[in-house]
Every structure is written in C-alpha cells, then in structure tokens.
Amino acid sequence: MRVLIPSALLSYTGVPWVDAAGDTVAMVFDDLDRRFPGIRFRMVDERGRVRRHLRLFLAGEALSDLATPVAADSELLIVQALSGG
C-alpha cells in the first residue's frame, strides 16, 4: 500500500510517499518502522494509540484504530493535525 508521510516525519523517509506492507494499520506501521527506525514511536504512543497530533485516513474515511484492516492496493494518509484558536 502507499502511505503519505506528514512533513514532520520526512526526516525519516526522505520522501512524502512510501510503500508499506501489512494486513492492518498496525502492521503497516511496524513495516514502516523496520524500514525507517524510530518512525513508529513518533506516530504511536506508549499505550498503542495514534498520537493526538496525527490523523489517519483510509479510502477517505478517518480512522484511529490500529487494528483496522487495509488492502494492499489502498492509500493510507497520515496527516499532521492543526491546532489553534
């Protein structure tokens, strides 16, 4: 699957789009971490939840559960959330 990496994490990958493998979002993150050591810790906290400053989108739908199944031909968008007021 293709994964869009947010600009804050480009220092790990060097490019905004990367390919990753896995049957779930968690497995995709594990694959990314094997290829780009340390990136998973920047996306997932110690409790196994997506960090609050990131949003995930799969097929146009927001998701937060790392157990969500993914298809090999899909795109996972990892987007840095904006805050302000």
VOPAGU-2260 file (C-alpha; in pm, 1 decimal, decimal comma):
REM VOPAGU-2260
SITE   aa  ch    i         X         Y         Z
SITE  MET   A    0       0,0       0,0       0,0
SITE  ARG   A    1     103,0     360,6     -47,9
SITE  VAL   A    2     146,7     572,7     263,6
SITE  LEU   A    3     157,7     952,6     274,7
SITE  ILE   A    4     409,2    1067,3     534,6
SITE  PRO   A    5     349,4    1407,7     700,3
SITE  SER   A    6     617,0    1673,0     657,5
SITE  ALA   A    7     715,1    1647,9    1025,3
SITE  LEU   A    8     832,2    1288,4     964,1
SITE  LEU   A    9    1005,7    1333,2     628,3
SITE  SER   A   10    1341,8    1327,9     805,7
SITE  TYR   A   11    1283,1     951,8     845,8
SITE  THR   A   12    1176,5     868,3     490,1
SITE  GLY   A   13    1317,7    1148,9     275,8
SITE  VAL   A   14    1010,6    1132,7      50,3
SITE  PRO   A   15     640,2    1203,4     111,3
SITE  TRP   A   16     506,0     876,2     -36,4
SITE  VAL   A   17     637,5     533,0      61,7
SITE  ASP   A   18     520,1     176,9       7,5
SITE  ALA   A   19     449,7     -44,0     307,3
SITE  ALA   A   20     308,3    -389,9     368,8
SITE  GLY   A   21      65,3    -523,1     625,6
SITE  ASP   A   22    -287,7    -650,1     675,6
SITE  THR   A   23    -373,7    -385,1     938,0
SITE  VAL   A   24    -267,5     -27,3    1008,8
SITE  ALA   A   25     -55,3    -157,7    1299,5
SITE  MET   A   26     125,9    -397,8    1068,1
SITE  VAL   A   27     185,1    -117,8     816,8
SITE  PHE   A   28     333,1      96,5    1096,2
SITE  ASP   A   29     554,7    -196,4    1200,6
SITE  ASP   A   30     675,7    -233,6     842,1
SITE  LEU   A   31     749,9     138,4     823,5
SITE  ASP   A   32     944,7     115,4    1149,2
SITE  ARG   A   33    1155,4    -174,0    1015,2
SITE  ARG   A   34    1247,2      35,6     712,7
SITE  PHE   A   35    1267,1     372,2     889,5
SITE  PRO   A   36    1371,7     300,6    1251,1
SITE  GLY   A   37    1206,2     523,3    1509,2
SITE  ILE   A   38     917,1     645,5    1293,2
SITE  ARG   A   39     654,1     431,9    1470,9
SITE  PHE   A   40     731,2     592,9    1808,7
SITE  ARG   A   41     660,7     932,2    1652,9
SITE  MET   A   42     317,7     807,0    1533,2
SITE  VAL   A   43     203,4     577,3    1816,1
SITE  ASP   A   44     222,2     644,3    2190,8
SITE  GLU   A   45     324,3     404,6    2468,7
SITE  ARG   A   46     -36,7     284,5    2503,8
SITE  GLY   A   47     -55,1     184,5    2138,7
SITE  ARG   A   48    -274,3     475,9    2031,5
SITE  VAL   A   49    -220,4     712,6    1741,9
SITE  ARG   A   50     -61,3    1029,1    1876,5
SITE  ARG   A   51    -301,3    1320,9    1917,9
SITE  HIS   A   52    -122,1    1541,9    1666,5
SITE  LEU   A   53    -179,6    1292,2    1382,8
SITE  ARG   A   54    -489,1    1190,9    1186,9
SITE  LEU   A   55    -520,7     881,7     969,9
SITE  PHE   A   56    -736,4     847,4     659,7
SITE  LEU   A   57    -803,2     532,7     460,3
SITE  ALA   A   58   -1021,5     549,8     148,4
SITE  GLY   A   59   -1136,2     896,4     252,0
SITE  GLU   A   60   -1250,5     779,4     596,6
SITE  ALA   A   61   -1091,7     897,4     921,8
SITE  LEU   A   62    -973,6     616,9    1145,7
SITE  SER   A   63    -797,0     577,0    1478,1
SITE  ASP   A   64    -798,4     201,6    1541,9
SITE  LEU   A   65    -464,9      44,2    1453,4
SITE  ALA   A   66    -641,8    -291,1    1409,8
SITE  THR   A   67    -826,1    -156,3    1103,6
SITE  PRO   A   68    -771,4    -390,6     807,3
SITE  VAL   A   69    -606,7    -245,0     497,7
SITE  ALA   A   70    -584,0    -363,4     138,3
SITE  ALA   A   71    -254,4    -382,9     -47,5
SITE  ASP   A   72    -384,1    -150,8    -320,5
SITE  SER   A   73    -511,7     123,6     -86,5
SITE  GLU   A   74    -360,5     451,2      31,3
SITE  LEU   A   75    -312,3     545,3     395,3
SITE  LEU   A   76    -281,3     917,5     459,3
SITE  ILE   A   77    -101,8    1020,6     777,1
SITE  VAL   A   78    -178,1    1386,9     829,6
SITE  GLN   A   79     -48,1    1620,2    1095,1
SITE  ALA   A   80    -342,3    1775,9    1280,5
SITE  LEU   A   81    -357,5    2150,6    1308,0
SITE  SER   A   82    -449,5    2327,2    1628,5
SITE  GLY   A   83    -514,6    2681,6    1721,0
SITE  GLY   A   84    -787,0    2906,9    1829,0
